[in-house]
Amino acid sequence: MCVSSIRHAGSAGPVEVEPMPGYLDLITRASTVLLGAWRDCRSCGLELSKRTLLDNAYITWTEIALFFFCAFLWTQVRRGLTESLFKPLAQWCKLLPKDAAKMPESAWKLVFYTMSWSYTTYLLFFTSYSFFHDPPSVFYNWKSGMLVPTDIAIAYLIQGSFYGHSIYATVYMDAWRKDSAVMVVHHIITLALICFSYAFRYHNVGILVLFLHDINDIQLEFTKLNIYLKSRGGGYYLLNDVLSNMGSVSFSITWFWFRLYWFPLKVLYATCVSSLQSVPNIPFYFFFNALLFALLLMNIYWFLFIVVFVVKVLKMKEVNDVREYEDEDSSKAAANLLRESQAENKDDDAGHHNSAQGKHVQNGITKEKHL
């Protein structure tokens, strides 16, 4: 077996790192370890869960207050940027009405995810943390109630409060789409993972999960913005069309690579297998992994939309967000009603015009008779 060596933060020297497992290794090892842990957990139940929660969950009222304050702050920042920057920019670009209505949402998400992903990238690749190259290291030296490094705590506050804001925003601020209900569930699960991993000091694996997911949101919003911009002012702009196509291809590839390849093989293998090797009695082992597997299932669900999207591109149809068909159908229905109303008005006008012409001819004939 080929192994590499890497120096971990706080270690005396380099340690061996096993290569990343394959899908078959994940399925066989994870299923074996999960079943073995389930058989060994004879005292599992509500009472044990309650005792484990009280003994191992560490979160202060100050941290909870900061979470709600920052979630409220994200909402106000978004509203301020939408009114002062994004909407005026949409008007200045002369976007079509339907695109101008959706552009602020995409612009806001692009700004946030670019910032958050850049920060997690910095933590994983430009500091002493080795979690990406050696995922099992996320559980090295784990202790209940251990101190969370400030740089990671900042990332958690940013991300946790943003997903708290996003639950509200998806329901009350964003355009409603086919998968919006799933999006709300996704935000709730993600927020639960963030809060749970922070309270139980699984923050190292949390940073890795955030890194593997945020990059796709950057590419998605970048692609959507260029789709809106390519037809601004009723014209056609080749540069934005090319950028939207490049963004869609990049998005499709990285979705599979980051969320369906790296995420299960790096994160799920570490949480299912490596966690018990480093911490035999790790708290809430099943609950933590259940949330991560739920996240994987949603990634697979959304990948089906990407497959539909790729099929549309291969058929040379116009690139659009396949989740927005409900809005498009509503627009088409409204347009059809408008055209039918206009047609009826034209028919009525034509009828009145013909009636007037008939009366005029009849009056002329009557006058001729009198003459």
N, C-alpha and C positions, 0 to 999 in steps of 0.2 A: 504494500500500500504506500502510495506516495504521500509524504507529509511535508509541510513547510513549517518554518519557525517564525514567530512574531513576538515582539515584546509587548506585554500587557501593562497597563497603568498600575503602578504599585507593586509590580513583580520584580524580583531580583535579576532576572535574565530572561532570554527568549524561551518560549515553550512551544511544544509541537502542536500543530494545528491539523486536524484531520480534514481531508477534502470534503466538499459538499456532497451529501448523499444524492441518490437518484430517486425517482418517484417510487420505484419498487422497494427501495430501502425504507423510504418514509412509510409506505403502507404496511409493510411487514413489521418493522421495528415499532412503529407507533401503535399499531393495533395490539401487538404482543405486550408492550409496556402498559398501555391503557387497561387491557383486560387483567393483567397481573395486578395492577394497582387497585382495580375495582374488587378483585377477589380478596386482596389483603386488607381492604378497608371494612373491617367487620363492625367498627363503631361509627361508621358514617351515618349521618342523619342530621336532623334539625338542631339537636342539642350540641353536637360537635361543631356544626357550622356556626352557631351562635357564640360558642366559647372561642373558636378560632378567630372569628371576626373581632371580638373584644380584645383578644390577646395580641393580634398582629396588625390591625388596621390603625394607621397613624395619620391623622389629618386634623389640623387645628381650625378653630372658628375664624381666625384671621385669614387662612387660606381659602376657606369657603366664602368669606366676604369678598376677597379679592376676585374670586371666580365670578360672582354675580356682578360685581362692579365692572369688570372687564367685558363681560358678555353684554351688559347694557352699553358700555362704551363703544364696542364694535358696531352695535346697531345705530348709534348716533353718528359715528364716523361714516358709516355707509350712507346714511341719509344725507349727511352734509356733502359728501363727495358726489352723490347722485345728483343733487340739486345744483351744486356749484360748478361741477366739472363734467360729469358723464352726460347728463342731458344736454347742456350747451354744446358739448363736443358732438353729440349725435345730430343736433340741429345744424351745426356748422358743416358737418360732413354731408348733410342733406340725405340722411338715410331714409329708406322707405319706412312708412309708419309702423309696420309690423316689426321691422328690424330695430327701429329707434326705441320701441317699447322694451325689447329684450337686451339691448346693448349695455345699459348700466349694470345689470346683473352680471354679465360676463366680464365686464371691465373690472368690477369690484373683486370678483373671485380670482381673476388673473393677478391683480395686484397683491392680494393676500397670499395666495398659494406660492407665488414667486418668492415672496419674502420668507414664508415659513419653510419652504423646501430648501432655500439657500442656507438658512440657519441650521437645519438638521444635517445638510450636506457638510457644512463647516464642522459640526460636532463629530461626524463620523470619519471624515477624511483629513481634517486639518488640526486635530487635537490628538491626545494620547489614547482615545477610546478605540478599541479594536473590534467592536461588535459586528461590523459588516463582514470583515475578513474571517472572524472567528466567532460565529453566533453562539456557541456554547458558553463563551466568556461572559455573556449577559448575566449568568447565574454564579460566576465565581465570586467568592467572598460575600455572598448574600447573607444578610442578617436582618432579622425582624426589627423594624424601626430605625434602620440605618439612615445616616444623613444623606439627603439627596443633594448632589452637587448643584451649585447655584446656576451654572449654565444650562443644565438639564431641567432644573425647576422652572427657569424662565421659559423654555420651550414648552413645558407642560401647561404653564399658565396661559400662554398665547394660544395653544391649540385647544385646550379644554374650554376656555371661554369662547373661542370662535365657534366651536360645535354647539355650545349652549345657545349662542346667537343664531346659528344656522337652523336649529329646530324651529325657532320662532320665524325666521326669515323664509323658510321653505313653505310654511303655511300662510303667512300674511304678506310677504314681500315679493317672492319669486313668482314667475309665471308657472302655472300648474301644468304638469306634463303627465304622460302615461305612467311614469315610474316615480312620481313625486311621493306617493305613499311609501314605496320601498325606500326612497331617499330619507324620509323621516325616520323609518326604522333603522336605516344605516347610521344616521346621526346619533340616534339614541344608543345603539350598540357601541359606536365609536366613543361617545362620551362616557359610557359605562366602563369601557376598557381603559380610557385615560384616567378616570377617577380611581378605578379599582387598582390599576397598575401603580399609580402614585401612592395610594394609601398603603398598599402591601409591599412597596419598594421594588416593584418590577419595572422601574423606570428605564432601565437599560434596554430591555426588549421593546418597550414602548417607543423609544426613539427610532429604533430600527423599523418598526411597523409604520410609523409616520413617514419616514424617508421613502419607503417602498410604495406608498400610496399617493403622496402629494404631487409627484411629478406628472401623473396622468391628468390631474386637474388643470395644471398649467397648460398642457398641450391641448386639452379639450377647449378651454376658454379662448386660447389663442386662435384655434381653428375657427371657432364660432364667430369671433370678431372679424376675421378676414372674410368669412362668408357674408356677413352683414355689409362689409365695406366694398366688396367687389361689385355690388350693384347700386352704389350710392348715387343719388341724383338721377336715377333712372338709366344710368349708363353701364358700361362694363369696363372693369379695371383688371388687366391681365396679371399684374404683380400680386394683387390680393387673391386672385384665383389660384395662382401658382403656390402662394404661401398657404392657402387653405388646404390644397391638395397635399403639400408636404407635411403640414401639421396633422392631417388625418392619417396619413401613412405612418408617421412617427408615433402618433397616439395608439394606433392599432398594435404596432410592434411592441411598444413599451408596456402596454396594458398586459399583454401575455407575459412578457419577460419579467416585469417587476411583480405583478400581482398573482400570476398563475404559475410562475417558475421559481423566482427567488423567494416570494413570500412563504409558500408551503415548505420549500426545501431548506430555507434558512431559519425562518421563524417557527413554523409548526414543528419541525424536527427538534429544534432546541427546546421548545416548551413542552413537548410530549415526552421526549427521550432524555435529552441532556439535563433537564431541570431536576429529575429524580436522581440522576447520577451525582449532581453537585449538592442538592438539598433533598435527602430521602423523604423527609416529612414536610415537603413544601406546602404552604397553606393554599387552600382553594384550587388545587390542581385541576380538578374536573371542570369547575366553573370557568376558570380562566381559559382553558382550552376550548370549552364549548363556545365561548364568545368569539374566539379566533376562528373556529371552524364556521361559525355563522357568517363571519366577515368573508371567508373564502367562498361560501355558497353565493353570497351576493355578488362577489366579483365574477363568478361564473355566470350568474344571471345577466349581469350587464354585458358580459362578453358576447352573449347571444345578440344583443343589439349591435355590437360591433361587427359581427358576422353579417347581419342584414345590411349594415352600412357598406361593407366591402362588396357585397353582391350588387348593391345599387351602383357603386363606382364601376365595377366590372361591366355592368350593363350600360354604362355611359349615361346614366341618369344624373340629374342635378344633385349635388351633394347637399344634404340637409340633415338636421338632427332628427333621427327616426323616432325619438321619444315625443316629438311635438306634433304628432299627427292629429291629436284632438283639437289643438288650436288651429291647425291648418284646415281641418274639416269644418270647424265653426266659421272660419273666414270664408271658405268656399260657399257654405250655406248662406251666409249673409250676402255674399256677392250675387248668388243666384236669386235670392229674394229681391235684391235691389234691381237686378236686370229684369225680373218678371214685373216688378212695379213700374219700371220705366216703360216696358213694352205695353202694359195696360194703359198707361197714360198716353202713349203714342196712339194706341188704338182708339181711345176715347177722343183724343184731339182730331184724329182722322175722321172719326164718325161725325163730330161736330162740324168739321170743315165740309164734309160731303153733304151734310144736312143743310148747311148754309148755302152751299152751291145749288142744291136742289130747289130751295126756296127762291133763290135769286132767279133761276131759270123759269120757275113757275110764275113769278111775278112778271117776268118779261113776256111770257106767252099771254098772260091776262091782259097786259097793256096792249099787245098787238090786236087782241080780239076787240077791245074797246075802240081802237083806232079803226 
